[in-house]
Amino acid sequence: MMTWILFGCLLAAGCSCPEPPPPPAPAVVERPPGVEPEPAVAEDIEGVFACEQNRDCVNSCRHGAVNRGWYAASYPGGETCEDGCTAKGFEAPRCVGGICTAFRDGEPDPGCTRMAVDVLPGPGPAHACAASGDCMLSCVHGAVNAKWYAASPRLRGECKDGCAAAGLEARCVQGSCATFRGERIEAECTRRPIFTTD
């Protein structure tokens, strides 16, 4: 009871408790000139880097050595990046200890292994468009950018019908080529991966 009376008197008198001291500022560590920072290493939360054998891995320009299935799902239309971790000297990635590992000139490349980099939003070059005239239908890949397809001759004459069957048409919707049947988008033939995951 006495404590409450004393507390009430302090409040009435306008007393206030002293504020706690501010936390210390984080230490600034300066690197010597010419010393590059260590690349950020990502945790493999979504199986981005997981593998059981070499063929589970693929080189990504932006992300380095990654799981082939993850890459196909994240970049069905490819990347807009050039060179990066797919530049000259990089070899096919290998599965080392269950992690897709980048190799360059015969040696593991830590700078392109387990990279902590966000996935770029939007369609890749195979699906990007500004107008419906930019799009065409591919039997295997569905609606794709016509210029991208013309620059990829290995894809010509790939099959019959499929995503280029009668009654289907390619249109540009919000910057991405889409396959339509009438006024309905054919999801199975829209933003399909441009490479196999096998």
N, C-alpha and C positions, 0 to 999 in steps of 0.2 A: 504494500500500500504506500509506504514511504517513497519507494522508487517512482511510482506513478506521479506522486505529488511533486517530487523533485523534477521529473521530466516535464510536467506541465508548467512549472515555474520557469524552466529554461526556455521553453517555447514562447511563453508570454514575454520574457525579457528579450526576446529576439536573438538569443544565442544560436549559433549554428556550429555544427561539427566541422572540424577541418577536413578539407578534401584530401583524398589519398594522393600520394605523389604519382606523376605520370609514369607509364612504363618506359624503361630505357629504350632508346632508339636502336634499331638493328644495326649491327656492325657492318660497315662497308668494307668489302674485301676487294682490293684492286689487283687486277692481273698485270703481270709484267708485260711490257710491249712485246708483240709477236706471239703471245701465248693465247691460243684459241680456247673458248670454253668447251667443256665436255658436252657432247650432244645429249639432249634429254632422252631418257629411256622410258618407254611406256610399259605399263603393266598390261598383261595380255588378258584383259577382262572379257572381251568378246571373241576370243579365238582369232584375233587379227594375225598373230604370228605362229599359231599352232600348226604342227605338221607331224606326220608319221614317216613320210618318205619325201625324197627330193621333188617328185612331181606334184606334191601338195603346195609348192611354193612358186611364186612369180615375182619378178622385179617390177616395182611401181616407181615411176619417176619421182613422185612426191613423197611416198611412204617407205621406199626401200623394199626390202624383202618381206613379203606378206603372204598370207594364206590365199591360195588361188580362188577358193569359193567366196571368201570375204571380199576380195577385190572385184569379182564379177558382180556381186550384189551392191557394192559401194559405187562402182564406176561402170555401169552397164554400157555406157557410150564412150568409154575410154577417158583419158585425162587430157586436159589442156596444157599440161606441163611439158616442157621439152628438156631433154638431157637429164639433169638431176641424177637420180640413182639408176638411170638406164643409159648413162653416157658411155662413150667409148672406153673399153677396158673392163667394164662390168661383165661378169660371167653369169650363167644361170645360177640362181640362188640354190642353196643346199639346206637340207633339214639336218641341223646339228643339235642334238640333245632335245628334240621336240620343238625347236624354234627355227623358223625360216631365217636363214643367215645369208647376208649379202657377201659376195666374193668379188674382188677386183684384182686383176693381174695375179691370180693364183692365191691370194691371201684373203682371210675374212676382213670385211670392211665394217668396223663398228659404227661409223657415221651413217650407214644406210641399213642398220640392223636395229629392230625394235625402236623405231622412231616415234616420238610423241607428236604427231601432226594431225590436225583436224581434217576430216573429209570435206572436200569442196562441195558446196551446194550446186544444184542445177544440173542440166544435161551435159554430157561430154560431147566432143566434136562429132561423133557419129549420129547424135540425136538432136543437136542444136539447130535452130532455125529462126528466121525473122519473118518469113511468110510461107504459106502453104506450097508455093512454087519451089521452095528450097528442099522439099521432101519428096521421097519416092518410096515404093514398096520393094522390099527384098524378100524373096521366098523364105530364107532362113531367119533373117534378122528383123522382119517387119518394117515399120516405118523408120527410115534413116535419112540422113542428110545426103542429097544427091551428089554434091561435090566430094564429100568424104567417100561415098561409094565408088565414084569414078576413079578416085585415087587409090582404090583397093581392088585391082583387077582380079586378085585371087578369088574374089567373092562372086564374080560373074558366072551365070549359068549354074548356080549352086544346086538347084532342085527345081521341081515343077510345083505349081500351085502353092501349097503351104500358106505363108502370110502374104502372098501376092495373088491369091485366088480371085476369081471373078466376084464382084460385089464389094470388094474392099477398096479403100482409098486412103491415101496419106494426106494428112493436114497438119499445119503448125498450130499448136495450142500452147499458149503461155511459154513460148520460146523452145518448145520441144516437139519433135515430130511424133505424131500419134496415128495409129491405124483405126479407121472408122468403117463400120458397116452401117450405112444409112446415117443416122444421127447418134449412134451409140459407139463408144470407144471399145475396140477389141483389145482387152487387157493382155491377152496372150501374145499379141503381135505388136505390143507397144513397149518401148524401152527395154528390148531384149538384150542380153549381153552380146557383145560383138565378138567374143572368143569363147571357146569351150572351157568348161571347168574340169574336164577329164585330164 
